[in-house]
């Protein structure tokens, strides 16, 4: 009798049956959908995401989408996630700002990445004037390697983003940042990989967006709608603005998960969406080229991260839009693979590790 009771108890504690893989629903949004089973994916592993969300292995994940060679083959929404949710992707917005800078260059509205930043703001006379600031270029901002003393990872930094947010004039705040010095333990640009000393600076991405606004004579949301969102069939988005009304190119833009996947797919296809040119191939190539070393394990392009993950046992470069909370759009151009992970684990230590774990331990291991 005791054996039967124990056996029954063991059965009651067994994990729930694995979720069932379902082909994404065909919608009138331009996406082709595909059956991951027919393409050779390990769909049991993909379906296990349902259980890992339910048992708390992964927390506050709102969606996971997978695109294989242009076909949406997996689409899962969890917790508060849903297809029409405008996800707050935080700093993943920076990568969109880089795309918009490229669109302005493609159109000849910005000459090139060597365009001097301060030349776009002759009507501003910010604090800490210094002749060296005239040499700061758009490329410096896109690579997080300007000479401003600005580091969001250092709470003592003059340019920390939280200080900008509580100021009345964000643009003057950023343009008025002092020139940074290098303590003995800091790596100078000349001694850094790619010749650039990286420091994560949201204020710089914000100013990059402001440059695009000045050059195009359009608000950042309006320019994004014209050159990116409408060509991709993105019908709805939400952009933040600074107190003085400048589009916030540094974070907080909101997109549907399927629309984030469209941005990733356009990048994977070298700037095209379903055969139509959106951004020049030259700009995509430049944007997805390492220009600075962000960390020991990550490089940085033009507001895009470059990580390395094992693909079939081979360390492979993976480009990514990345934002607070664990929001990601992963792109492997050579594999024509795009993966969206949206998450609401804002300001939590688990955020980035668990989103990367989903990509590494589930998606890449399920890859054909």
C-alpha positions in Angstrom: 0.0 0.0 0.0 2.8 2.4 0.9 4.4 1.6 -2.5 1.2 2.5 -4.3 0.8 5.8 -2.4 4.4 6.7 -3.1 4.0 5.9 -6.8 0.9 8.0 -7.0 2.7 10.9 -5.3 5.6 10.6 -7.7 3.1 10.7 -10.6 1.5 13.8 -9.2 4.9 15.6 -9.1 5.9 14.7 -12.7 6.5 17.8 -14.9 3.7 18.8 -17.2 3.7 17.3 -20.7 5.7 19.3 -23.1 3.9 22.0 -25.1 2.8 21.3 -28.6 4.5 23.0 -31.6 2.2 25.0 -33.7 2.8 26.7 -37.1 2.5 30.4 -36.7 -0.8 31.9 -37.9 -0.9 33.4 -41.4 -1.8 37.1 -41.1 -2.2 40.0 -43.5 1.1 41.5 -42.4 3.5 40.4 -45.1 4.9 37.4 -43.2 5.3 34.0 -44.9 4.9 31.3 -42.3 6.6 27.9 -42.3 6.5 24.5 -40.6 9.6 24.1 -38.5 9.1 20.3 -38.5 9.4 20.1 -42.3 12.6 22.3 -42.1 14.3 19.9 -39.7 13.9 21.9 -36.5 13.7 20.1 -33.1 10.2 21.2 -32.5 10.0 19.3 -29.2 12.7 21.5 -27.9 11.0 24.6 -29.2 7.7 23.5 -27.7 9.4 23.0 -24.3 9.5 26.8 -24.0 5.9 26.7 -22.8 6.8 24.5 -19.9 9.9 26.5 -19.0 7.8 29.7 -18.9 5.1 27.9 -16.8 7.5 26.4 -14.2 9.4 29.7 -13.8 12.7 28.6 -15.4 12.4 31.8 -17.5 10.6 34.7 -15.9 8.8 37.7 -17.5 9.4 36.6 -21.0 6.6 38.0 -23.2 7.4 36.5 -26.6 9.8 34.4 -28.6 9.7 34.4 -32.5 11.9 32.6 -34.9 12.4 33.4 -38.6 14.2 30.9 -40.8 15.2 32.1 -44.3 12.4 34.6 -44.4 9.6 32.4 -43.0 8.2 32.8 -39.5 8.4 29.2 -38.1 7.9 29.8 -34.4 5.8 32.3 -32.5 5.1 32.0 -28.8 3.6 34.6 -26.4 3.9 34.2 -22.6 2.9 35.9 -19.4 1.5 39.3 -20.5 2.7 39.0 -24.1 0.3 39.1 -27.0 0.6 39.6 -30.8 -0.6 43.2 -30.7 1.4 44.3 -27.7 3.8 47.2 -28.4 6.8 46.0 -26.6 9.0 48.5 -24.8 12.4 47.4 -26.1 14.3 50.1 -24.3 17.9 50.4 -25.7 17.2 48.0 -28.6 15.8 51.3 -30.1 19.4 52.5 -30.5 19.9 50.0 -33.3 16.8 51.5 -35.1 18.5 54.9 -34.7 21.5 53.5 -36.5 19.3 52.3 -39.3 17.8 55.8 -39.6 21.2 57.4 -39.7 22.0 55.1 -42.6 18.8 56.1 -44.3 19.7 59.7 -44.0 23.2 59.0 -45.5 21.7 56.9 -48.3 19.6 60.0 -49.2 22.5 62.4 -49.1 21.0 64.3 -46.2 24.1 63.4 -44.1 27.3 63.3 -46.1 28.8 60.3 -44.2 29.7 59.0 -40.7 32.5 61.5 -40.4 30.0 64.4 -40.3 30.9 66.7 -37.3 28.1 66.5 -34.7 28.3 70.1 -33.4 27.9 71.6 -36.8 24.3 70.5 -36.7 23.6 72.6 -33.7 25.0 76.1 -34.3 22.1 77.6 -32.3 23.2 75.8 -29.1 25.9 77.1 -26.9 26.2 74.4 -24.2 28.4 74.3 -21.1 32.1 73.2 -21.1 33.1 74.6 -24.5 36.2 73.0 -25.9 37.7 73.2 -29.4 38.1 69.4 -29.4 34.4 68.9 -29.4 34.3 70.2 -33.0 36.0 66.9 -34.0 33.3 64.6 -32.6 31.7 62.8 -35.4 28.5 60.9 -36.0 30.6 57.7 -36.1 31.9 58.5 -32.6 28.3 58.5 -31.3 27.3 55.4 -33.3 30.2 53.4 -31.8 29.9 54.7 -28.2 33.4 56.1 -28.4 33.1 59.8 -28.3 35.4 61.9 -26.1 32.5 62.9 -23.9 32.7 61.9 -20.3 29.7 59.7 -20.5 29.3 56.2 -19.2 25.9 54.7 -18.2 27.7 51.9 -16.4 29.4 54.3 -14.0 27.0 56.0 -11.6 29.5 58.8 -11.0 29.8 59.7 -14.7 28.8 63.2 -15.7 26.9 61.8 -18.6 25.0 59.0 -16.9 21.6 58.7 -18.6 19.6 59.2 -15.3 21.1 62.6 -15.0 20.0 63.5 -18.5 16.5 62.3 -17.8 15.9 64.7 -15.0 17.3 67.7 -16.9 15.0 70.0 -18.8 17.1 70.2 -22.0 18.6 66.8 -22.9 20.4 68.1 -26.0 22.2 70.9 -24.1 22.9 68.3 -21.4 24.7 66.0 -23.9 26.4 68.7 -25.9 27.6 70.3 -22.7 29.3 67.2 -21.3 33.0 67.6 -20.4 35.8 65.9 -22.3 36.7 62.7 -20.5 40.1 61.9 -19.0 41.6 58.5 -18.7 42.6 57.1 -15.3 45.7 54.9 -15.1 43.5 51.8 -15.1 41.5 52.8 -18.2 42.4 51.9 -21.7 43.0 54.8 -24.0 41.7 54.8 -27.6 45.2 54.2 -29.1 45.6 51.1 -27.0 42.0 49.8 -27.6 40.9 47.2 -30.2 39.8 49.0 -33.3 41.3 52.2 -32.0 38.2 53.2 -30.0 37.7 53.3 -26.2 34.1 52.2 -25.7 31.8 53.5 -23.0 28.1 52.9 -23.1 26.4 56.3 -23.5 22.7 56.7 -24.1 23.1 60.5 -24.4 25.2 59.9 -27.5 22.6 57.8 -29.2 20.0 60.5 -28.3 22.2 63.1 -30.0 22.7 60.8 -33.0 18.9 60.8 -33.4 18.9 64.6 -33.0 21.4 64.8 -35.8 19.1 62.8 -38.0 16.2 65.2 -37.2 18.3 68.3 -38.0 19.6 66.7 -41.3 16.2 65.5 -42.5 14.1 68.3 -41.1 11.7 65.7 -39.8 11.0 64.3 -36.4 12.6 61.0 -35.7 9.2 59.1 -35.5 8.1 60.7 -38.8 11.4 59.8 -40.6 11.2 56.3 -39.2 7.7 55.9 -40.5 8.7 57.1 -44.0 11.9 55.2 -44.5 11.6 52.1 -42.3 8.2 51.4 -40.9 6.0 51.9 -44.0 8.3 50.0 -46.3 8.2 47.1 -43.8 4.5 47.3 -43.4 4.7 48.3 -39.8 1.4 50.0 -39.0 2.0 51.0 -35.4 4.9 52.0 -33.2 5.4 54.4 -30.3 8.4 56.7 -29.9 9.3 58.8 -26.9 10.4 62.4 -27.0 12.7 64.5 -24.8 11.2 67.4 -22.8 12.2 69.8 -25.7 10.4 67.5 -28.2 13.4 65.7 -29.8 12.8 62.0 -30.8 14.4 59.7 -28.2 16.8 57.7 -30.4 18.4 56.2 -27.3 15.6 54.0 -26.0 12.0 53.3 -25.2 10.6 52.7 -28.7 7.7 50.2 -28.8 7.0 47.7 -31.5 5.0 44.5 -32.0 7.1 41.3 -31.9 6.4 40.5 -35.5 7.5 44.0 -36.5 10.7 43.6 -34.6 11.3 40.4 -36.6 10.7 42.4 -39.8 13.5 44.8 -38.8 15.8 41.9 -38.1 14.8 40.1 -41.4 15.5 43.3 -43.4 19.0 43.4 -41.8 19.6 39.7 -42.4 18.7 40.3 -46.1 21.3 43.0 -46.5 18.8 45.9 -46.3 15.9 44.4 -48.3 12.4 43.4 -47.3 10.8 40.8 -49.6 13.0 41.9 -52.5 12.5 45.6 -52.1 15.4 47.8 -51.0 14.9 49.6 -47.7 18.5 50.5 -46.6 21.6 50.3 -48.7 23.6 47.1 -48.5 26.7 49.2 -47.9 25.2 50.7 -44.8 24.1 47.4 -43.4 27.6 46.0 -44.0 29.1 49.0 -42.2 26.7 48.8 -39.4 27.4 45.1 -38.8 31.2 45.6 -38.8 33.0 45.7 -35.4 34.2 49.2 -34.7 34.8 49.0 -31.0 35.2 46.3 -28.3 32.4 46.7 -25.8 33.4 44.0 -23.5 35.8 41.1 -23.4 33.0 38.9 -24.9 31.3 41.4 -27.2 32.2 43.8 -30.0 30.1 46.8 -31.2 29.2 48.0 -34.7 27.0 51.1 -35.2 24.7 50.8 -32.2 24.5 47.0 -32.8 26.0 44.4 -30.5 28.2 41.6 -31.8 28.2 38.4 -29.6 29.5 35.0 -30.4 27.4 31.8 -29.8 28.0 28.2 -30.8 26.1 27.2 -33.9 26.5 23.4 -34.5 29.6 23.6 -32.3 31.2 26.5 -34.2 31.6 29.9 -32.5 29.6 32.3 -34.8 29.1 36.0 -34.8 25.6 37.0 -33.9 24.5 40.6 -34.3 21.8 41.9 -31.9 19.6 44.8 -31.0 19.6 44.7 -27.2 17.7 46.5 -24.5 17.0 46.6 -20.8 14.7 43.8 -19.5 16.3 41.2 -21.8 14.8 42.5 -25.1 16.7 41.2 -28.1 16.5 40.8 -31.9 19.3 38.3 -32.8 20.4 38.2 -36.4 22.8 35.7 -38.0 23.0 36.9 -41.6 24.9 33.8 -42.9 22.2 31.5 -41.5 19.4 33.8 -42.5 18.2 33.4 -38.9 16.3 36.0 -36.9 15.2 35.5 -33.4 13.1 37.9 -31.3 13.0 37.7 -27.5 10.9 40.3 -25.7 10.9 40.5 -21.9 9.7 42.7 -19.1 12.4 41.8 -16.6 13.4 45.4 -16.4 16.4 46.3 -14.2 16.7 42.7 -13.1 20.0 40.7 -13.1 18.3 37.7 -14.7 17.2 39.7 -17.8 20.0 39.4 -20.2 21.3 36.0 -19.1 18.0 34.3 -19.5 17.2 35.8 -22.9 20.6 34.8 -24.1 20.0 31.4 -22.6 16.8 31.0 -24.6 18.7 31.8 -27.8 21.7 29.6 -27.0 20.1 26.6 -25.2 16.8 26.4 -27.0 16.8 28.1 -30.4 20.4 27.3 -31.5 20.2 23.7 -30.2 16.9 23.2 -32.0 18.4 24.6 -35.3 18.4 22.1 -38.2 
